[in-house]
Amino acid sequence: MGERFELTGTIDGHTQHAVVNQVGASLRRLLIDGVELVHDYPQGIVAPSAAGVVLVPWPNRVAGGAWKYEGAEERLTITEQARGHAIHGLLRHSSYRQVRRSEGSVVLAAAVSPAPGYPFELDTSVRYELVADGLRVTHRLENLGDRTAPVAVGAHPYLRLGDIPAAELKLFVNAERHLEVDGSMIPTGNQDQVAGTRFDYRRGRLLDKVSLDDTWTGLDREPDGSSRHYLQAPDGSRVELHMDSNYGFIQVFTAPAFPGPAGPVRAVAMEPMTAPANAFNNGLGLHWLAPGEAWECSWGIRRSTPARSR
């Protein structure tokens, strides 16, 4: 929906193509050397299941849409009617404006205006930039108001490796702890060690018929503080999600009937999150942005072949 921004490039011998939608600044397509790495969907429909959408100023859910700021209760608009929560922030259906554009990159921006339950004013932007083996995504949030604002950032890409069915892929989540949730998908406060449990994906597990809507933390870090998680094909090729040190959580969601262009498919969302569900209440990963302060965080998607996998 809205304008489509197409990015193309050839870097270090790799050909790249990406498509970003104006609405939600959502990542719609990513091809590296002709291999599709993101699930597309039919023209003319809203991004299904938040596909590729930027989640600001919070990802996931706020329980009952209620939280407290300086002792006073705030009430967000309920946007997940089935469970009665406020979900995926305030910009999911907003039209972003183009700020800068080149053949291989685009910067899109959208304002967060004071709204019910979130009385703050933010300037937000997201930069999509093609790199040698994939895509880098950088978010910037600036507090334009006169009160310190709670913020968190997430994204909702559905990853793939060409036409390989999800059931044949192995999921690797390099994390030591899994967040327990209640019946309405709100964290209970328990963070269980994954060792010896069905949530231990550090050595990879075949997705097969597994159903997931789960969050992990205690991420294994690279020397620069980043973390990586991936789907791996039988031949060893991978689509990798990379997150910088600001991202302390990853959500994995399996959609049993994602509406692909040729019909429903099983799809896997691997969601980078700086904070998990209900962060406005539990404080986990929540970033407090002072008046006039700006904050940046980044993540990306890469393709690797067995010769280049680490």
C-alpha positions in Angstrom: 0.0 0.0 0.0 1.2 3.5 -0.7 4.4 4.2 -2.7 7.0 1.5 -3.2 10.7 2.3 -2.9 12.8 0.0 -4.9 16.5 -0.4 -4.1 19.1 -2.0 -6.4 22.8 -2.6 -6.3 25.8 -4.8 -7.1 28.4 -4.8 -4.4 31.4 -7.1 -4.1 29.9 -9.2 -6.9 26.5 -9.7 -5.2 23.4 -8.4 -6.8 20.7 -7.0 -4.5 17.1 -5.8 -4.8 14.8 -4.6 -2.1 11.3 -3.1 -1.9 10.1 -1.0 1.0 6.5 0.2 1.3 5.6 3.7 2.3 3.0 2.5 4.8 4.6 1.3 8.0 8.0 1.7 6.3 7.7 -2.0 5.8 10.3 -4.3 4.1 8.4 -6.1 1.4 11.1 -7.9 -0.6 14.8 -8.6 -0.4 16.7 -10.6 -3.0 20.4 -11.3 -2.8 21.9 -13.0 -5.9 18.4 -13.8 -7.0 17.4 -15.6 -3.8 14.3 -14.3 -2.0 15.0 -13.7 1.7 11.7 -12.0 2.7 8.2 -13.2 2.2 6.2 -11.0 -0.2 2.4 -10.8 -0.4 -0.3 -9.8 -3.0 -0.6 -6.2 -4.2 -3.4 -4.0 -2.8 -3.6 -5.4 0.7 -2.3 -4.1 4.1 0.8 -5.9 5.2 -0.5 -9.2 6.6 0.5 -10.1 10.2 2.6 -6.9 10.4 4.9 -8.2 7.6 8.1 -6.1 7.5 6.6 -3.3 9.5 8.5 -0.9 11.8 7.2 -1.2 15.4 7.7 2.2 17.2 7.5 3.4 20.0 7.0 -0.1 21.3 7.0 -3.6 19.7 4.7 -6.5 20.7 2.1 -5.8 23.4 1.2 -3.5 26.3 -1.1 -5.4 28.6 -4.6 -4.0 28.5 -3.1 -0.9 26.9 -2.5 0.4 30.5 0.7 1.7 32.1 1.8 4.4 34.5 3.9 7.5 33.9 5.1 9.4 36.9 2.4 7.7 39.0 -0.5 8.6 36.6 -2.2 5.9 34.6 -2.0 6.1 30.8 -4.4 4.2 28.5 -3.4 3.3 25.0 -6.0 2.5 22.3 -6.6 -1.2 22.2 -5.5 -2.5 18.8 -5.4 -6.3 19.5 -9.1 -6.8 20.2 -9.0 -10.6 20.8 -6.6 -10.2 23.8 -7.4 -6.6 24.8 -3.9 -5.2 24.4 -2.2 -2.4 22.5 0.1 -4.0 20.0 3.0 -3.0 17.8 3.2 0.8 18.5 1.7 3.8 16.8 3.1 3.9 13.3 2.1 0.5 11.9 -0.4 2.0 9.5 1.2 5.4 9.0 2.5 6.7 5.7 6.2 7.6 6.0 7.7 10.5 4.0 10.9 10.2 1.9 13.8 12.1 3.3 16.7 10.9 1.2 17.0 8.5 -1.6 19.8 6.8 -3.7 19.9 3.8 -5.9 20.7 1.5 -3.0 19.2 3.3 0.0 16.2 5.2 1.3 15.5 7.1 4.4 11.9 7.4 5.5 10.5 9.4 8.4 7.3 9.7 10.4 6.3 11.6 13.4 4.8 10.3 16.6 2.3 12.9 17.9 0.8 12.9 21.4 -1.9 10.3 21.4 -4.1 8.6 24.0 -1.9 6.8 26.4 1.3 8.2 24.8 1.5 11.9 25.5 4.9 12.4 23.8 6.2 13.8 20.5 8.9 12.0 18.6 10.6 12.4 15.2 11.4 8.9 13.9 13.2 7.7 10.8 14.4 4.5 9.3 17.2 4.0 6.8 17.3 0.9 4.5 20.7 0.4 2.9 21.9 -2.4 0.6 25.2 -3.9 1.7 27.4 -6.6 0.1 25.5 -9.6 1.3 22.2 -8.2 2.5 20.5 -5.2 4.0 21.3 -2.8 6.9 18.4 -1.1 8.7 19.0 1.9 11.0 16.4 3.5 13.2 16.6 7.0 14.7 14.3 8.4 17.3 14.4 12.0 18.7 12.3 13.4 21.5 10.8 16.7 20.4 8.8 17.2 23.6 9.6 18.5 27.0 9.2 15.3 29.0 11.3 12.2 29.0 9.7 9.6 26.8 9.8 5.8 27.1 10.7 4.2 23.7 11.5 0.8 22.2 12.0 -0.4 18.6 11.1 -3.5 16.8 10.6 -4.8 13.3 8.6 -7.7 11.8 10.3 -9.3 8.8 9.2 -12.8 7.6 12.4 -14.5 6.5 12.9 -17.2 3.9 15.5 -18.9 1.8 14.1 -18.9 -1.7 11.5 -21.6 -2.3 12.6 -24.0 0.5 9.6 -24.8 2.6 9.8 -23.5 6.2 9.4 -27.1 7.5 12.8 -28.0 5.9 14.7 -25.1 7.6 16.6 -25.2 10.8 16.0 -22.4 13.3 19.0 -21.1 15.3 18.4 -18.7 18.1 21.6 -17.9 19.9 20.1 -17.1 23.3 20.4 -18.5 26.8 17.0 -17.6 28.2 13.3 -17.8 27.2 10.6 -15.5 28.4 7.6 -17.2 30.0 4.2 -15.7 29.1 0.7 -16.0 30.4 -2.4 -17.0 28.5 -2.7 -13.6 26.9 1.0 -13.5 25.7 2.2 -11.2 28.4 5.5 -12.0 30.2 5.1 -13.4 33.7 8.5 -12.2 34.8 10.2 -15.6 34.6 13.2 -16.0 32.3 14.0 -19.7 32.1 17.4 -21.1 31.0 16.9 -22.9 27.7 19.5 -25.6 28.3 17.8 -29.0 28.2 14.4 -27.6 27.1 12.4 -27.5 23.9 13.3 -23.8 23.6 17.1 -24.4 23.2 17.7 -23.5 19.5 21.4 -22.7 20.0 22.5 -25.7 17.9 19.5 -25.5 15.6 16.3 -27.4 15.4 14.3 -28.4 12.4 11.1 -26.3 12.2 9.0 -29.1 10.7 5.6 -28.5 12.3 6.7 -26.5 15.3 4.5 -23.6 16.2 6.2 -20.6 17.9 5.3 -17.2 19.2 8.1 -16.8 21.7 10.7 -14.4 23.0 14.3 -15.1 23.9 16.9 -13.0 25.7 20.4 -13.5 27.2 21.7 -13.3 23.6 25.1 -14.6 22.7 27.2 -11.6 21.6 29.9 -11.0 19.1 33.0 -9.0 20.2 31.2 -5.8 19.0 28.1 -6.5 21.1 26.0 -7.7 18.2 24.1 -10.9 17.9 23.0 -13.1 15.1 20.3 -15.7 14.6 19.3 -17.5 11.4 17.4 -20.0 9.3 19.5 -22.7 7.7 18.7 -24.8 4.6 19.7 -28.4 4.2 22.7 -27.4 2.0 24.0 -25.1 4.8 23.0 -21.8 3.3 21.5 -19.3 5.7 19.4 -16.2 6.0 20.8 -14.4 9.0 19.2 -11.7 11.3 21.9 -9.4 12.8 21.1 -7.1 15.6 23.4 -4.5 17.3 24.0 -4.2 21.0 20.8 -2.2 21.6 18.7 -5.3 20.8 18.4 -7.6 23.8 15.4 -9.7 22.6 14.3 -11.7 19.6 10.8 -12.9 18.9 10.1 -15.8 16.6 6.6 -16.2 15.2 5.4 -19.0 12.8 2.5 -18.0 10.7 0.7 -21.2 9.4 -1.0 -19.5 6.4 0.8 -16.4 5.4 -0.8 -14.9 2.2 1.9 -15.2 -0.4 1.4 -14.0 -4.0 0.8 -17.6 -5.1 -1.3 -18.6 -2.1 -0.9 -19.3 1.6 2.5 -20.5 2.8 4.0 -21.2 6.2 6.2 -18.3 7.1 8.6 -17.5 9.9 9.0 -14.0 11.4 12.3 -13.3 13.2 11.7 -10.0 15.0 14.5 -7.8 16.4 13.3 -6.1 19.5 15.1 -3.6 21.9 12.4 -4.5 24.5 9.9 -7.4 24.8 6.2 -7.4 25.4 4.8 -5.1 28.1 8.0 -3.2 28.4 6.1 0.0 29.5 5.1 -2.0 32.6 8.0 -4.4 33.3 10.8 -2.0 32.1 12.7 -4.7 30.4 14.9 -3.1 27.7 13.0 0.1 27.9 14.9 3.2 26.7 14.2 6.6 28.3 14.7 9.4 25.8 15.3 12.8 27.4 13.9 16.0 25.8 16.1 16.9 22.7 17.9 13.5 22.9 18.2 11.2 19.9 18.8 7.4 19.8 19.9 5.1 17.0 19.8 1.3 16.7 20.3 -1.0 13.8 19.7 -4.5 12.6 20.1 -6.3 9.2 19.5 -9.4 7.1 22.3 -11.2 5.3 22.6 -14.3 3.1 25.5 -16.7 3.6 26.5 -19.8 1.7 28.4 -22.7 3.3 31.7 -21.3 2.2 30.9 -17.9 3.9 29.1 -19.2 6.9 30.8 -18.9 10.3 
